[in-house]
Amino acid sequence: MDALRLEELNARNVVEANNLTLKPGQEQFVAPVSNSIAEAYVNQNTAWPRVVYAGENLVGFVMATFDQDSTREEFKALILRMNVDADVQGRGVGRFAVEEIAAEGRRRGAEYLYSMWEGGEDGPDAFFRRIGFEVIGENEFGEVVGRLRLQD
Ligand SMILES: CC(C)(COP(=O)(O)OP(=O)(O)OC[C@H]1O[C@@H](n2cnc3c(N)ncnc32)[C@H](O)[C@@H]1OP(=O)(O)O)[C@@H](O)C(=O)NCCC(=O)NCCS
């Protein structure tokens, strides 16, 4: 795969980001990209939406939120959405995206990067555990809450 890089979500890439595909059965684990884009628009101070390119191809969309003033610890640095195109899943795009979000969290002084996901066979549970997330409990919606340490 060509070299991976992140780009801010912008007018040029937004339509392509919205056309990313998922594998059958994965829709239940992530909200449509269009919802995330709308959320990012109304939460411009905290939302951090990015697209992932492999060379010239848009292969993923991620959105994090960073709010150091939040009273909820998880919202200081939290992955909200990840969507790697069905055709390139399993080739390191998700890991790259999380590393970039972690780097941004570190720059902002966050101690942990959090994520919340639905458990289940076809979901991202194995992915988050594999890349180093420690499961710390469940949230009010029954989702798994995990975190990755950012500071030594
Ligand atoms: C979850 C998702 C973002 C992972 O992205 P990806 O690019 O496929 O993952 P990567 O290739 O970077 O995988 C990183 C590691 O996790 C492992 N992994 C990924 N998915 C896995 C799975 N379903 N089962 C077991 N291991 C898995 C990979 O083998 C890899 O391990 P390695 O580096 O030791 O070889 C992607 O599959 C996706 O978009 N899924 C649908 C939407 C979704 O569930 N999003 C999450 C909502 S928050």
The ligand as a MOL file (V3000), in Angstrom:
LIG
                    3D

  0  0  0     0  0            999 V3000
M  V30 BEGIN CTAB
M  V30 COUNTS 48 50 0 0 0
M  V30 BEGIN ATOM
M  V30 1 C -12.0670 -1.4080 13.0530 0
M  V30 2 C -11.2890 -0.8230 11.8700 0
M  V30 3 C -11.2360 0.7030 11.9950 0
M  V30 4 C -9.8430 -1.3970 11.8920 0
M  V30 5 O -9.0700 -0.8350 10.8440 0
M  V30 6 P -8.0880 -1.7380 9.9500 0
M  V30 7 O -7.3530 -0.8520 9.0190 0
M  V30 8 O -8.8770 -2.8470 9.3460 0
M  V30 9 O -7.1050 -2.3500 11.0740 0
M  V30 10 P -5.5250 -2.5990 10.9710 0
M  V30 11 O -5.2230 -3.2940 9.6810 0
M  V30 12 O -4.7850 -1.3230 11.2350 0
M  V30 13 O -5.3080 -3.6020 12.1860 0
M  V30 14 C -4.4110 -3.3620 13.2690 0
M  V30 15 C -4.2190 -4.6690 14.0050 0
M  V30 16 O -5.4820 -5.1370 14.5170 0
M  V30 17 C -5.7550 -6.4390 14.0260 0
M  V30 18 N -7.1870 -6.5220 13.7020 0
M  V30 19 C -7.9390 -5.6300 13.0240 0
M  V30 20 N -9.2150 -6.0640 12.9130 0
M  V30 21 C -9.2420 -7.2650 13.5410 0
M  V30 22 C -10.2630 -8.2120 13.7610 0
M  V30 23 N -11.5250 -7.9940 13.3400 0
M  V30 24 N -9.9460 -9.3450 14.4160 0
M  V30 25 C -8.7030 -9.5730 14.8520 0
M  V30 26 N -7.6650 -8.6950 14.6810 0
M  V30 27 C -7.9540 -7.5590 14.0420 0
M  V30 28 C -4.9560 -6.5650 12.7560 0
M  V30 29 O -4.6640 -7.9190 12.4750 0
M  V30 30 C -3.7130 -5.7730 13.0900 0
M  V30 31 O -2.8110 -6.5440 13.8560 0
M  V30 32 P -1.2440 -6.5900 13.4400 0
M  V30 33 O -0.8180 -5.1550 13.2250 0
M  V30 34 O -0.5930 -7.2170 14.5790 0
M  V30 35 O -1.1970 -7.3690 12.1810 0
M  V30 36 C -11.9230 -1.2200 10.4950 0
M  V30 37 O -11.9980 -2.6250 10.4090 0
M  V30 38 C -13.3150 -0.6370 10.2800 0
M  V30 39 O -13.4440 0.4490 9.7090 0
M  V30 40 N -14.3540 -1.3820 10.6840 0
M  V30 41 C -15.7470 -0.9870 10.4560 0
M  V30 42 C -16.2120 0.1870 11.2760 0
M  V30 43 C -15.9430 0.0700 12.7660 0
M  V30 44 O -16.2310 -0.9260 13.4190 0
M  V30 45 N -15.3570 1.1540 13.3090 0
M  V30 46 C -15.0300 1.2890 14.6940 0
M  V30 47 C -16.0960 2.0900 15.4000 0
M  V30 48 S -15.3630 3.0780 16.6520 0
M  V30 END ATOM
M  V30 BEGIN BOND
M  V30 1 1 1 2
M  V30 2 1 2 3
M  V30 3 1 2 4
M  V30 4 1 2 36
M  V30 5 1 4 5
M  V30 6 1 5 6
M  V30 7 2 6 7
M  V30 8 1 6 8
M  V30 9 1 6 9
M  V30 10 1 9 10
M  V30 11 2 10 11
M  V30 12 1 10 12
M  V30 13 1 10 13
M  V30 14 1 13 14
M  V30 15 1 14 15
M  V30 16 1 15 16
M  V30 17 1 15 30
M  V30 18 1 16 17
M  V30 19 1 17 18
M  V30 20 1 17 28
M  V30 21 1 18 19
M  V30 22 1 18 27
M  V30 23 2 19 20
M  V30 24 1 20 21
M  V30 25 1 21 22
M  V30 26 2 21 27
M  V30 27 1 22 23
M  V30 28 2 22 24
M  V30 29 1 24 25
M  V30 30 2 25 26
M  V30 31 1 26 27
M  V30 32 1 28 29
M  V30 33 1 28 30
M  V30 34 1 30 31
M  V30 35 1 31 32
M  V30 36 2 32 33
M  V30 37 1 32 34
M  V30 38 1 32 35
M  V30 39 1 36 37
M  V30 40 1 36 38
M  V30 41 2 38 39
M  V30 42 1 38 40
M  V30 43 1 40 41
M  V30 44 1 41 42
M  V30 45 1 42 43
M  V30 46 2 43 44
M  V30 47 1 43 45
M  V30 48 1 45 46
M  V30 49 1 46 47
M  V30 50 1 47 48
M  V30 END BOND
M  V30 END CTAB
M  END
